Amino acid sequence: MNISYAPLPVERRQTPPATVDTFGEIRTDHMFVADYRGGAWHDPRIVPYSPFSLAPGAACLHYGQTLFEGAKAFKHTDGEVYIWRFDENMKRLNHSASILMMPEVPEDLQLEGLMRLIDLERDWCPGKPESSLYIRPFMFATQDMLGVKPSKTYIFCIMLSPSGPYYAGGFNEAITLLITEKYHRAVSGGTGTSKAAGNYAASLRPAKHAVDAGADQVLYLDASNTYLEEVGTMNHFHVLDDGTFVIPRFDDSVLRSITSVSVLELAGQGRFKARQEKIPLKDFIADIKSGRIIEAGGFGTAAVVSPVNRYLLEDGSSLTVGDGKIGRHSRALYELYSGMQTGLVPAPEGWLRKVPRFKAD
Ligand SMILES: Cc1ncc(COP(=O)(O)O)c(C=O)c1O
């Protein structure tokens, strides 16, 4: 594939910061872009990070045909940059595309675009603990049309954001979740397994409801308010008193978290115990009260492992998990997972890919 660079030579417009402690606020100098028209992808290119030109009638602005992904790259002690499980993100992007009636983005286009972009921006990848180069691939519909039908044209783009932890306190600060019966993220047969941008627009009101109630985020239930599903920005887990991690089953209203899948794969290699099951809310509450559940939290690319020490219920009552402190099982898993990402602990074959040093074309 022939990816063009503009401008040449590379224009460094900003100085990459030495440390980053915010999430998602900084942009690097360049982005990768490709256009879809006439049933094919055209003109893959790396250009300065700059606004798009979009018709006011562009379908993404009216009917929400927009999706995104989230992945990370890490600088290891050898000075090289490695991307983490991006193959899984590429597959999930195309799964989301199929749900939103958008075209598939070939994996070689996604991967080569990303590798060349990161190669160019490698100075922006922070090497400090709890920081990374956050990768944001996204696609949106550009056809100027009114009428609800799939667009015929799209833009695929990858932008990069050097970032610190998603929650300001990182792993060391446990958060509170509101278990909401008032709002639902997704229903069976809906768009819940995709990273449709609209899912996140719909999550803003529940998130505000949680903050108003004194929590950091919501834990969603299924539409019948019977089973646990997931958190607004991550999958959910709890740890039983025998050390087993339990993750709600991936029904068709739950995002298939790459972090959760990785945890289950690591457990399959015998490193610790983890399983998925349908988790009735009433059992979850009873098990926290009885002390059978000793730790809880969320899994996600941005959040990594985020401990949860308190749940609020819609009736105003609250539950504290275990002794309210961050538990040793969550800590051990966080250290193992982030150790693999940053190269301090060996990761399974294929989970890290080194960004090549391309020669200028
Ligand atoms: C709703 C939701 N669930 C779960 C996750 C975690 O998924 P992953 O581990 O692939 O980042 C995310 C973040 O991407 C999310 O937005």
The ligand as an SDF file (V2000), in Angstrom:
LIG
                    3D

 16 16  0  0  0  0  0  0  0  0999 V2000
  -18.6810    0.7460   27.3740 C   0  0  0  0  0  0  0  0  0  0  0  0
  -17.3390    0.1560   27.4760 C   0  0  0  0  0  0  0  0  0  0  0  0
  -17.2060   -1.0810   27.9930 N   0  0  0  0  0  0  0  0  0  0  0  0
  -16.0020   -1.6740   28.0990 C   0  0  0  0  0  0  0  0  0  0  0  0
  -14.8460   -1.0400   27.6810 C   0  0  0  0  0  0  0  0  0  0  0  0
  -13.5330   -1.7320   27.7950 C   0  0  0  0  0  0  0  0  0  0  0  0
  -13.1490   -2.2540   26.5640 O   0  0  0  0  0  0  0  0  0  0  0  0
  -11.6010   -2.4360   26.2080 P   0  0  0  0  0  0  0  0  0  0  0  0
  -11.0080   -3.2960   27.2700 O   0  0  0  0  0  0  0  0  0  0  0  0
  -11.5920   -3.0860   24.8870 O   0  0  0  0  0  0  0  0  0  0  0  0
  -11.0280   -1.0690   26.2090 O   0  0  0  0  0  0  0  0  0  0  0  0
  -14.9370    0.2390   27.1280 C   0  0  0  0  0  0  0  0  0  0  0  0
  -13.7300    0.9300   26.6420 C   0  0  0  0  0  0  0  0  0  0  0  0
  -13.3480    0.7590   25.5200 O   0  0  0  0  0  0  0  0  0  0  0  0
  -16.2010    0.8550   27.0240 C   0  0  0  0  0  0  0  0  0  0  0  0
  -16.3150    2.0810   26.4950 O   0  0  0  0  0  0  0  0  0  0  0  0
  1  2  1  0
  2  3  1  0
  2 15  2  0
  3  4  2  0
  4  5  1  0
  5  6  1  0
  5 12  2  0
  6  7  1  0
  7  8  1  0
  8  9  2  0
  8 10  1  0
  8 11  1  0
 12 13  1  0
 12 15  1  0
 13 14  2  0
 15 16  1  0
M  END
$$$$
